[in-house]
Amino acid sequence: MPLLLLALLISSGCSPITPWVKPYERNNLADPIMSFSPDPVEAGYMHHVYQAREGARGAEGGGGGGCGCN
């Protein structure tokens, strides 16, 4: 009996992985209260101003690159 229990316990670890959050439930997690800034337009502008002032475009993980033109 303990051997059967051990076999069931080990085989349950090989079950297929299913996501905890279904795709249709993700809108509940994308609540605006979870965002870092209340105004994303202002945050984008301030990020652009910071990059222009520091002269380090993309240093915070932002996208872009190439010629550096806007």
C-alpha distances in whole Angstrom, upper triangle without the diagonal:
4,5,5,6,9,10,11,12,14,15,17,19,21,22,26,28,30,32,32,36,37,41,42,41,42,46,44,44,47,49,52,52,49,52,54,57,59,61,60,63,65,62,63,66,66,63,66,69,67,66,70,71,68,69,66,65,61,60,58,55,58,58,62,63,66,70,69,71,70
4,5,5,6,9,10,10,12,14,15,17,19,21,25,26,28,31,31,34,36,39,41,40,41,44,43,42,46,47,51,50,47,50,51,55,56,59,58,61,62,59,60,64,63,61,64,66,64,63,67,68,66,66,63,62,58,57,55,53,55,56,59,61,64,67,67,69,68
4,5,5,6,9,10,11,12,14,16,17,19,23,25,28,30,31,34,36,39,41,40,41,44,43,42,46,48,51,50,48,50,52,55,57,59,58,61,62,59,60,64,63,60,63,66,63,63,67,68,65,66,62,61,57,56,54,52,54,55,58,60,62,66,65,68,67
4,5,5,6,9,10,11,12,15,16,17,21,23,25,28,29,32,33,37,38,37,39,42,41,40,44,46,49,49,46,49,50,54,55,58,56,60,61,58,59,63,62,60,62,65,63,62,66,67,65,65,62,61,57,56,54,51,54,54,57,59,61,65,65,67,66
4,5,5,6,9,10,11,13,15,16,20,22,24,26,26,30,31,35,36,35,36,40,39,38,41,43,46,46,43,46,48,51,52,55,54,57,58,56,56,60,59,57,60,62,60,60,64,65,62,63,59,58,55,54,51,49,51,52,55,57,60,63,63,65,64
4,5,5,6,9,10,11,13,15,19,21,23,26,26,30,31,34,37,35,36,40,39,37,41,43,46,45,43,45,46,50,52,54,53,56,57,54,55,59,58,55,58,61,58,58,62,63,60,61,57,56,53,52,49,47,49,50,53,55,58,61,61,63,62
4,5,5,6,9,10,11,13,17,19,22,25,25,29,30,33,35,35,36,39,38,37,40,43,46,46,43,45,47,50,52,54,53,56,57,54,55,58,58,55,58,61,59,58,62,63,60,61,57,56,52,51,49,47,49,49,53,54,57,60,60,62,61
4,6,5,6,9,10,11,15,17,19,22,22,26,27,30,32,31,33,36,35,34,38,40,43,43,40,43,45,48,50,52,50,54,55,52,53,57,56,54,56,59,57,57,60,61,59,60,56,55,51,50,48,46,48,48,51,53,56,59,59,61,60
4,6,5,7,10,11,15,16,18,21,21,25,26,29,31,30,31,35,34,32,36,38,41,41,38,40,42,46,47,49,48,51,53,50,50,54,54,51,54,56,54,54,58,59,56,57,53,52,49,48,45,43,45,46,49,51,54,57,57,59,58
4,5,6,7,10,13,15,18,21,21,25,26,29,32,31,32,35,34,33,36,38,42,41,38,41,42,46,47,49,48,51,52,49,50,53,53,50,53,56,53,53,56,57,55,56,52,51,47,46,44,42,44,44,48,49,52,55,55,57,56
4,5,5,7,11,13,16,19,20,24,25,28,30,29,30,34,33,32,35,38,41,41,38,40,42,46,47,49,47,51,52,49,49,53,53,50,53,56,54,53,56,58,56,56,52,51,47,47,44,42,44,44,47,49,51,55,55,57,56
4,5,6,9,11,13,16,17,20,22,25,27,26,27,31,30,29,32,34,38,38,35,37,39,43,44,46,44,48,49,47,47,51,50,48,50,53,51,51,54,56,54,54,50,49,45,45,42,40,42,42,45,47,50,53,53,55,54
4,6,9,10,13,15,16,20,21,24,27,26,26,30,29,28,31,33,36,36,33,35,37,41,42,44,42,46,47,44,44,48,48,45,48,51,49,48,51,53,50,51,47,46,42,42,39,37,39,39,42,44,47,50,50,52,51
4,6,9,12,15,17,20,21,23,26,26,26,30,30,29,31,34,37,37,34,36,38,41,43,45,43,46,48,45,45,48,48,46,48,51,49,48,52,53,51,51,47,46,42,42,40,37,39,39,42,44,46,50,49,51,51
4,6,9,12,14,17,18,21,23,23,24,27,27,26,29,32,35,35,33,35,37,40,41,43,41,44,46,43,43,47,47,45,47,50,48,47,51,53,51,51,47,46,42,42,39,37,38,38,41,43,46,49,49,51,50
4,6,10,12,15,15,18,20,20,21,25,25,24,26,29,33,33,31,32,35,38,39,41,38,41,44,41,41,44,45,42,44,47,46,45,48,50,48,48,45,43,39,39,37,34,35,35,38,40,42,46,46,48,47
4,7,9,12,13,15,18,18,18,22,22,21,23,26,29,30,27,29,31,34,35,37,35,38,40,37,37,41,41,39,41,44,42,41,45,47,45,45,41,40,36,36,34,31,32,32,35,37,40,44,43,45,44
4,6,9,9,12,14,14,15,18,19,18,20,23,27,27,25,27,29,32,33,35,33,36,38,36,36,39,40,37,40,43,42,41,44,46,44,45,41,39,36,36,33,30,31,31,35,37,40,43,43,44,43
4,5,6,9,12,11,11,15,15,14,17,20,23,24,21,23,25,28,29,31,29,32,34,32,32,36,36,34,36,39,38,38,41,43,41,42,38,36,33,33,30,28,28,29,32,35,37,41,40,41,40
4,6,10,12,10,10,14,13,12,15,18,21,22,19,22,24,27,28,30,29,32,34,31,32,36,36,34,37,39,38,38,41,43,42,42,39,37,34,34,31,28,29,30,33,36,39,42,41,42,41
4,7,8,6,7,10,10,9,12,15,18,19,17,19,22,25,25,27,26,29,31,29,29,33,33,32,34,37,36,36,39,41,40,41,37,35,32,32,29,27,27,28,31,34,37,40,39,40,38
4,5,5,7,10,11,11,13,16,19,21,19,21,24,26,27,28,26,29,32,30,30,34,35,33,35,38,38,37,40,42,41,42,39,36,33,34,31,28,28,28,32,35,38,41,40,40,38
4,5,6,8,10,11,12,15,18,20,18,20,23,25,25,26,24,27,30,28,28,31,32,31,33,36,35,35,38,40,39,40,37,34,31,32,29,27,26,26,29,32,35,38,37,37,35
4,6,7,9,10,11,14,17,19,18,20,23,25,24,26,24,27,30,28,28,32,33,32,34,37,37,36,39,41,41,41,39,36,33,34,31,29,28,28,31,34,37,40,39,39,36
4,6,6,7,9,11,15,16,15,18,21,23,23,24,23,26,29,27,28,31,32,31,33,36,36,36,39,41,40,41,38,36,32,34,30,28,28,28,31,35,38,40,39,39,37
4,5,5,6,9,13,14,13,15,18,20,20,21,20,23,25,24,24,28,29,27,29,32,32,32,35,37,36,37,34,32,29,30,26,24,24,24,28,31,34,37,35,36,33
4,5,5,7,10,12,12,13,17,18,18,19,18,21,23,22,23,26,27,26,28,31,31,31,34,36,36,37,34,32,29,30,27,25,24,25,28,31,34,37,35,35,33
4,6,6,10,11,10,13,17,18,18,20,19,22,24,23,24,28,28,27,30,32,32,33,36,37,37,38,36,34,31,31,28,26,26,27,30,34,37,39,37,38,35
4,5,9,10,8,11,14,16,16,18,18,21,23,21,22,26,26,25,28,30,30,30,33,35,34,35,33,31,28,28,25,23,23,24,28,31,34,37,35,36,33
4,6,8,7,8,12,14,14,15,14,17,19,18,19,22,23,22,24,27,27,27,30,32,32,33,30,28,25,26,23,21,21,22,25,29,32,34,32,32,30
4,5,6,8,11,12,12,14,14,17,19,18,19,22,23,22,25,27,27,28,31,32,32,34,31,29,27,28,24,23,22,24,27,31,34,36,34,34,31
4,5,6,9,9,8,10,10,14,15,14,16,19,19,19,22,24,24,25,28,29,30,31,29,27,25,26,22,22,21,23,26,29,32,34,32,32,29
4,6,8,9,8,11,12,16,16,15,18,20,20,20,23,25,25,26,29,30,30,32,30,29,26,27,23,23,22,24,28,31,35,36,33,34,31
4,7,9,9,12,12,16,17,15,17,20,20,19,22,24,23,25,28,29,28,30,28,26,24,24,20,20,20,22,26,29,32,34,32,32,30
4,6,7,9,9,13,13,11,13,16,16,15,19,20,20,21,24,25,25,27,25,23,21,21,17,17,17,19,22,26,29,31,28,29,26
4,7,9,9,12,12,9,12,15,14,13,17,18,17,19,22,22,22,24,22,21,19,19,15,16,16,18,22,25,28,30,27,28,25
4,6,6,9,9,7,10,12,11,12,15,16,16,18,20,21,21,23,22,21,19,20,16,17,16,19,22,25,28,29,26,26,24
4,6,9,9,9,12,13,13,14,17,18,18,21,23,23,24,26,25,24,22,23,20,20,19,21,24,27,31,32,28,28,25
4,6,6,6,9,10,11,12,14,16,17,19,20,21,23,24,23,22,21,22,19,20,18,20,22,25,28,29,26,25,22
4,5,5,6,9,10,10,12,14,15,16,18,20,21,22,21,19,18,19,16,17,14,16,18,22,25,26,23,22,19
4,5,5,6,9,10,11,12,14,15,17,18,20,21,20,18,18,20,17,18,15,16,18,21,24,24,21,20,17
4,5,5,6,8,10,10,12,14,15,16,18,20,19,18,18,19,17,18,16,18,19,22,25,25,22,21,18
4,5,5,6,9,10,10,12,14,15,16,18,17,16,15,16,13,15,13,15,17,20,23,24,20,20,17
4,6,5,6,9,10,11,12,14,15,16,15,13,13,14,12,13,10,12,14,17,20,20,17,17,14
4,5,5,6,9,10,11,12,14,15,15,13,14,16,14,16,13,14,15,18,20,20,17,16,13
4,5,5,6,9,10,10,12,14,14,13,13,14,13,15,13,15,16,19,21,21,18,18,15
4,5,5,6,9,10,11,12,11,10,10,11,9,11,9,12,13,15,18,19,15,16,14
4,5,5,6,9,10,10,10,8,10,11,11,13,10,12,12,14,16,16,12,12,10
4,5,5,6,9,10,11,10,12,13,13,15,13,15,15,16,19,18,14,14,12
4,5,5,6,8,9,9,10,10,10,13,12,15,15,16,19,19,15,16,15
4,6,5,6,6,5,7,8,9,11,10,12,12,12,15,15,11,13,12
4,6,5,7,7,10,11,13,15,13,14,13,13,15,14,11,11,11
4,6,8,10,12,12,14,16,15,17,17,17,19,18,14,15,15
4,5,8,11,10,11,14,14,16,16,16,18,17,14,15,16
4,6,9,9,12,14,14,15,14,13,15,14,10,12,14
4,6,6,9,11,11,12,12,11,13,13,10,13,14
4,6,8,9,8,9,8,8,11,11,8,10,11
4,5,6,5,6,7,7,11,12,10,13,13
4,6,7,9,10,10,14,15,13,16,16
4,6,9,11,13,16,18,15,18,17
4,7,9,11,15,17,15,17,17
4,7,9,13,15,13,15,14
4,7,10,13,11,13,12
4,7,9,8,10,10
4,6,6,9,10
4,6,8,10
4,6,9
4,7
4
